[in-house]
Amino acid sequence: MSHSLAQSTQLICPHCNRPFDAEIWLIVDAAERPDLFEKVKQDKLHDLTCPHCGFVEQADAPLLLYLDSPLPGGEGAEVRVLFSPAQRTSAEQDEEAARKLVARLRKSLGATWQDEWLVQMPVILRPGLSLALTEGLEAAQQKVREQTDVRVPPELREVLAELARRGATIRSVEDLQRALEQHPDLREKLERLSTQAQPDPTLSRRFQELVGLHTQAEHAPALWPQVLRGWQELIAQAEEREESQLAAYARANLANTYSRLYEVTGDSSWAEQAEALFEELSRVFTRQQAPQTWGITQHALGNLFARRYERSG
């Protein structure tokens, strides 16, 4: 069985509107497929070229790497597997993707597989993946930190999503300006957002670190206490510094942690804590003010109810 894995799919070219078949690689064994590994380092693995018109677009897909040599830089000497989530997915979707890909790689490797690799498995966001493979983990983490510090606030994403729902296509700053002129209510909202302070960079970095640690814990259960403690400490720090938005998103991740611990252990106290926190978040992220986040919260609460019903009836 090949260690590397591709998903075959049919796509519609956004440029010429003609269908074509494509392979999207989800697992790459660096020793087995050095050609694919080289494309990963060049950030071209998920580039898909339309055979009809030559238009190139990049697939948004997760990627699990199986490495045959240490990462450069010295700090990744023990890393054998590395996960990079898709860019337009939720944390819950990323965890599910990592779980499935790791299970597939474990099966294909057989006796070669070592569970200890999961403890060392870094989770690298796509903007830093190429750097991680060419310059090391620290260089990659620095790039992601720089982008995190200036990331779009969640409320601004809500404005852009609402523009899309109203039929606006935003591909440039000029497009955004024209659209906001046509929708003054959203322009006023965006102006309010522009005056708000950016999240504390230190807390933002810690938030991203905990997201990665949560994904690692899915495959290394000994890390769950560290994940739990990390979210609780981050919430306290964010509240102390009056970073209410970051504290709310940290609570959402803490609720997901409670829910996952219930699924793993069957202890109903975890389910009760998760339900209470999800209900609290539904009042923070309301359907009117934050419909996307509200929907994600309701989805997570529904999953919790389904799992509890399966266990208890």
Residue pairs with C-beta under 8 A, 6 or more apart in sequence:
1 107
1 108
2 29
2 32
2 108
3 27
3 29
3 32
3 66
3 105
3 108
3 109
4 25
4 27
4 28
4 29
4 32
4 33
4 36
5 25
5 26
5 27
5 101
5 104
5 105
5 108
6 23
6 24
6 25
6 26
7 23
7 24
7 25
7 26
7 61
8 21
8 22
8 23
9 21
9 22
9 23
9 24
10 19
10 20
10 21
10 22
11 19
11 20
11 21
11 22
11 48
12 18
12 19
13 19
13 20
13 50
13 52
13 53
13 55
14 55
14 57
15 50
15 53
15 55
16 50
16 52
16 53
16 55
18 50
18 52
18 53
20 50
20 51
20 52
22 48
22 59
24 46
24 48
24 59
24 61
25 36
25 45
25 46
25 61
25 63
26 61
26 62
26 63
26 64
26 101
27 63
27 64
27 65
27 66
27 101
27 104
27 105
28 36
28 37
28 40
28 45
28 63
28 64
28 65
28 66
29 66
29 68
30 37
30 65
30 66
30 67
30 68
30 69
31 68
36 45
37 65
37 133
39 45
39 47
40 63
40 65
40 129
40 130
40 133
41 130
41 133
41 134
42 130
43 126
43 129
43 130
45 63
46 58
46 59
46 60
46 61
46 63
47 56
47 57
47 58
48 56
48 57
48 58
48 59
49 55
49 56
50 56
60 86
60 87
60 88
60 89
61 86
62 83
62 84
62 85
62 86
62 89
62 94
62 97
62 98
62 101
63 83
63 84
63 129
64 81
64 82
64 83
64 84
64 98
64 101
64 102
64 105
65 81
65 82
65 83
65 84
65 133
66 80
66 81
66 105
66 109
67 79
67 80
67 81
67 82
70 76
70 77
70 78
70 79
71 77
71 79
71 82
71 132
71 133
71 136
71 137
72 133
72 134
72 135
72 136
73 135
73 136
73 137
73 138
73 139
74 136
75 136
75 137
75 138
76 122
76 132
76 136
76 137
78 120
79 117
79 120
79 121
79 122
79 137
80 114
80 117
80 120
80 121
81 102
81 105
81 117
81 118
81 121
82 121
82 122
82 124
82 132
83 98
83 101
83 102
83 121
83 122
83 123
83 124
83 215
84 123
84 124
84 125
84 126
84 129
85 94
85 97
85 98
85 123
85 125
85 126
85 215
86 93
86 94
86 97
86 126
87 125
87 126
89 97
90 296
91 211
91 214
91 253
91 256
92 256
92 296
92 299
92 300
94 215
95 214
95 215
95 218
95 260
98 123
98 215
98 218
98 219
99 218
99 219
102 118
102 219
105 113
106 113
115 219
115 220
118 216
118 219
118 220
119 216
119 220
119 222
119 223
121 216
121 219
122 132
122 137
122 212
123 211
123 212
123 215
123 216
124 132
124 137
124 140
124 144
125 144
125 208
127 143
127 144
127 147
128 139
128 140
128 141
128 143
128 144
129 140
131 139
131 140
131 143
132 139
132 140
144 208
145 201
145 204
145 205
145 208
148 201
148 204
148 205
148 208
149 198
149 201
149 204
150 198
151 204
152 160
153 193
153 196
153 198
153 245
154 245
154 249
154 290
154 293
155 189
155 193
155 290
156 190
156 193
157 292
158 289
158 290
158 291
158 292
159 186
159 189
159 190
159 193
160 170
161 292
162 186
163 170
163 176
163 179
163 180
163 183
163 186
164 170
166 183
168 175
168 179
168 182
168 183
169 175
170 176
170 179
179 186
180 186
180 187
180 190
181 187
199 243
199 245
199 246
200 238
200 241
200 243
200 246
203 234
203 237
203 238
203 241
203 243
203 246
204 246
206 230
206 234
206 237
207 234
207 246
207 249
207 250
209 230
210 227
210 230
210 231
210 234
210 250
210 253
211 253
213 223
213 226
213 227
213 230
214 227
214 253
214 256
214 257
216 223
217 223
217 224
217 226
217 227
218 260
221 264
224 257
224 260
224 261
224 264
227 257
228 254
228 257
228 261
231 250
231 251
231 253
231 254
231 257
232 254
234 246
234 247
234 250
235 247
235 250
235 251
235 254
238 244
238 246
238 247
238 250
239 247
248 281
248 284
248 285
251 277
251 280
251 281
251 284
252 281
252 285
252 293
252 296
252 297
254 277
255 273
255 274
255 277
255 278
255 281
255 300
256 274
256 300
258 270
258 271
258 273
258 274
258 277
259 270
259 271
259 274
259 278
259 300
259 303
259 304
259 307
261 267
261 270
262 268
262 270
262 271
262 274
262 304
262 307
262 308
263 307
266 311
268 308
268 312
271 304
271 307
271 308
274 304
275 301
275 304
278 297
278 300
278 301
278 304
279 301
281 297
282 294
282 297
282 298
282 301
285 293
285 294
285 297
286 294
287 294
287 295
